[in-house]
């Protein structure tokens, strides 16, 4: 009977939680942009993705098209790329938004994603190996990094999320990235570090639920 009461209590808490509107808007924005790119060509067509603002170091640095570091965060190469990123964002982002607030969450997502893209560009320039890149994964890893700091501040648990669960999720995602061709791992690592640092700056409270 005790387990049943605990399950009912957990369900009641989930029902009474406020909707994370900022996270929902970010997910919807990514999906809508994906649809628009597909309508005008294809999300797997490199030329079309460049037209829509994918990142390419020679364009960003030599052409001074720095805006690509931002626009590339909302572009995805194919439906699986979009699905994987949005699935992670949907389940992690809403929890983080409720804890840190809408504005702080938006800053973590955007600035963390930019930080990941900047690190990726720097490494590509250093290695003189360039590739067209796009995806919200840097921003998603910024959310993971920020969540890690929040969990540390809250003794390892926020709602149903625990430090162990988050670490397993992050390590598995990083492992898949490093063992799969065509994945921008520097954007992942850069986003993770930036998200953690941004949370240090932006989050000062403790979870009250």
N, C-alpha and C positions, 0 to 999 in steps of 0.2 A: 504493500500500500504506500509506503514511503516513497518509492521510486515513481509511482503514479502521480503523487502530489508534486514531486520535483519536476516531472515532465510537464504537468499542467501549469506549474508556476513559470517554467521556461517559455511555454507557448504564450502565456498571458503577457510576459515581458516583451516578447517579439511583436505582439499585436499592438502594444501601447507605445512602441518606439516611433519617434518622428521619422518621416521619410527623409532620406538624404537626397534632397533635390539637386544639389550641385553635382553629385556623382551621377545621378540619373541623366542630367543634362549633358554631361561629358560623354557618357556612353551613347546617348542618342546622337550627339554631334558626330562622333566617330562613325556611327552606322550610316547617317545621312550622307556624309561626305563620301563614304565608300560607295553608296548607291549612285551618287552623282558621277563619280569617276568611272563606274561601270557603264553608266548611260552614255558617257561621252567617248568611251573607248574600251579600255580594260584595265583592271588594277594589276594585271600581270604584265602589262606592256610598259617597259621602262621609259620609252619616250613620252607616253601619256602621263606617267607618274611624274616625270620631270616637269611637264607642263603644269601640273597641279601643285608643284612645290616640293617634290622629294628632294632630299639633301644629296649634294654631290660636291665634294671638297673643291675642285677647280671652279665651280660656279659660285660657291660660298666665299672662297678666299680671293681668287683672281677676279671673279666677276662682282665681288662685293654684294652678293645676294644673301645677306645675313638672315633675311626673313625666312629662308628655307629651314633654318634650325628650328623655327617655330612651326611652320606649316607641315613639315614632315612628320610631326607628332600625331597628326590626325589622318595620316594616309597609311594604307595597308596593302601588302602584296597578296591578294587572294583572300578568299573567305575564311580559310583555316587560320591565317595570320590574324585576321580581325577577331575571329571567334575566341582564339586562345587568349588574346589580350583583354578583350571585353569580359570574358568569364572571370578572370582574375580580378579585374577592376571592379566588377559588379559586387563580388563577395567581400573584397577587402576595403574598397573605397567607402562604402556606406558606413561601416563601423568607424573608420578613421574620421570621416566627416562629422559624425555625431560627437566624437570626442574632442576634436580640435576646433570645430566650427567651420562654416561654409567658406569664409574668406581665406582662412589659414589653409584649408584643404585645397582650395583652388591654387593658392600660391605654391604649395608643396607639389601639386601635379604639374603646373606649368614651369616653375623654376627648376624643379628637379628634372623634368624632361629635357629642358634646355641644357642643364648641366651635363646630363648624359650625352647629349648630341655634341656638345662642345668637346668633351673628352674623346669621343669617337673621332671627331674631325682632327684633333691634335695627334692622336695615335696614327691615323691614316697619313697625315702629313709627314710624321716622323719616319714611318715605314715606306713612304712613297708608293702606297698601294691604295688605290681609290675604287670605291664602289658606290652605286646609287643606293641610298638607304632611306627607309621610312618605317614608321610604326610607333605605337604608343608605349612600347615596352620600357623605354627609359623612364617615362612618367609613371608607369605601373610599378617599376622597381623603386621609384622615389616614394610611392605610397607604402611599399613594403618596408623600406628603410625607416620611414617616419613611424610606421606601426611598431617596428622593433623598439624604437626609443620609447614610445608611449607604453609599451608592455613592460619595459624595464622600470619605468617610473611607477607603474601600477602593480608591481610585484608579480609580473608574469601572466596576468590575465585581464582581458577586456571583453566583456560580453561572453561569447562562446569561443573567442580566439585566445590561444595560449602561446607563449614564447616557443615552446617545442613545436607546436603545429605550424607556426609561421616559419620557423627555421627549416623545417622539413620541406615545406612548400617552396621556399626561396632556393634552397640547395638543389632540389630536384629540377627547378626551372633553369637554374644556372648550369646544371649538369647537361641538360638537354641542349642548352645553347652552345656549350663548348664541344659537344659531340655531334652537332648538326652543322652542315655547311650553310653559309649564307646568313648566319645569325650575327647581329651586331652586339657582341658581348661587352664591348667597351661602353656602349650606351647603357647596358644593364648595370654594370658596375658603377658607372658614373652616376646614374640615377639613384642607385641604392645609397651611395655615400652622400649625395646631395640631399636626398630625402631625410636621412638621419640627421644631418646638420641643420636642415631647415626646421625639423621638429624640435631640436634643442633650442632654437631661437623662438619659435612660435608657440610651443606648448609649455605651459607653466602650471597646469592644474593636475588634478587627480580625477579619475573616473568616479562619478557619484552614483552610478546605478548599482 
